[in-house]
Amino acid sequence: MVDSDQHVLRKCLEMVLGPAALDATKLLTTTQKCEAANRSYQAVNPKSVTFSRNCVGRIHGQVYKLNNGYANSVIAKTMELHANLTQGSKVIKQLAYEDRNDLNRKRTSATIKARALRARTRNYRYKLHEELHYGKGISDPKPDFEGLPHLKHHKYA
């Protein structure tokens, strides 16, 4: 390996395993798009059930829902199946309600107040993580053998 190759390799390792990368993931507080997508795939295609015929369709439907939103994807799918929804029906009202809830959740999570709350919570978790010190047998306190002198010479006492 040439020195320049070693330098590039060190840079790559620093990027993946450096202090900044490890600090970002030490409490599993990062949320990445690929992990969110994998979680949604798991919801529509669980490991415990096999969907050999419609596995691909389920995954594609979930990707479409992630890209276009719940209400738009349902309306587009029903139109494609020629099962058009009537204007003002309960289904349309429910879809609008779900869409409003999703929009409000996204809007409130982007506010300065919500971001500050998440930062305070994250800092609190970091402090808790620094304070906790675990030791062997921390949850198993030793019994008191003071009143039993004949047990003091044994290893388990």
N, C-alpha and C positions, 0 to 999 in steps of 0.2 A: 504494500500500500504506500502510495506517495504521501508526502507531508500535506499537500493540499487536500487529498482525500480524507486524511485523518482530521484535518481542520473542519471540513464539511460535516464529517460524521459527528464530531464533538458538538458542533452547532445544532445538528438535528437532535442529538441526545439531550442537550441543554433545553431545547424547545419542548421536548416531550416530558423529560424527567427533571427539569430545572425547578428551582424553588418557587417560581411564579406559577408554574403549572401544578405543582403539588399543593400549593396554598389554595389554588382555585378549586381543587377537588377533594380536600381533606375531610370536609364534613358533608360531602355529597349535596351541596347546595346549588350546583350548576344544573341548569335545564337546557339541554341542547335539542335542536329540532329533530335530529335523527332519533334520539331516545324517545321523544314524544310520538313520533311517527311509529316507531316499533311498538310502543305501548298501545297505540290505537289499533295496530294490526293484530296484536295479541287479543284485543277485546272482540274483534270480529272473527278471529280464527284461532280459538284456544287450542292448546296442545292436547288437552284431554279428549277432544272430539276430532274425528277425522272427517273432513268435508272434501272427499276426493273429486266430486263432480263440480262443485261450485267454489272451490278455494280461490281460484284466480279471479272470479267475478266478485267475490267478497272483498278481496284485497283492492281490486280496482275501484269498487264502490266506495271503500273507505278513503282511498286517495282522492277521489273526486269530492267527497264530503270535506276532507281536510283543506282542499284547495279552494272550494267554492262556498263553504259554509253549509250548515245543516238545512236551512229552509230552501236555499237555491238548489241544492242537490236533490232534495225530495221532489220539488216542483219539476225540475228537468227530467228526473227519472220517470215520474208519472206521465209527463207529456210524451216521452219517448215510447212508453208502453200504451199510448192512446187512452189513458185513463185520466182525462183532464179533470181538474178540480174546479168546482163551482165557486165563483167569486162570492165572498162573504160567508162561506161555509165554515163549520167548526174546525175543519182541518186547516183551512187557510188562516183562521184566527189563531189557532194553536201554533202554527208555524211562525206567524208574525210575532207572537208572544215569546217563543223560543229565540227568535232572531234578536228581539229587543233585549232580552235578558243577556244574551251573549255579548251584544254590543255594549251594554251597560257594564258588564263585568270587565270587558277589555278596557273601557274608558276609565273606570275607577281604579283599575290596577296600574294605569299609566300616570295617575296624578302624583304630584310631588308628595302629598301626604302619605299615600300608599307606599311609594318608593322609600320614604324616610322610615316608615314602620318596618318594612322588610330589612332595611339596613340595620336598624336597631335590633331586630330579632336575630339577624345574622351575627352581629357583634356580641350579643348576649350568648349565643351558641358557642362562639369562639372562646369567650371567657370561661364558660362552663367546661369546655374541652380542655382548656389550660389548667383549670383547678382540679379536675378529677385525676387522682392517682390511684391506680389499681395495684393490688398486691395479691400474692397467692393466699388463698383462704380468707379473703376479705369478707365473704358472705358466710363463712363457717367459723363463728367464734369458738375458742377453746373452752371446754367446760372447766369449772373451778374444782380442783382436786385438793384444795387446802385441808379439808376435813378428813381426807382419806390418805394418811401418810404411807400406807402400804402400796399405793399405786404410783408413788412419785418416782420410783426407780425404773418403771417400765417406759418404753419408747412412746407409747401412745398417750402418756400423761403429760 
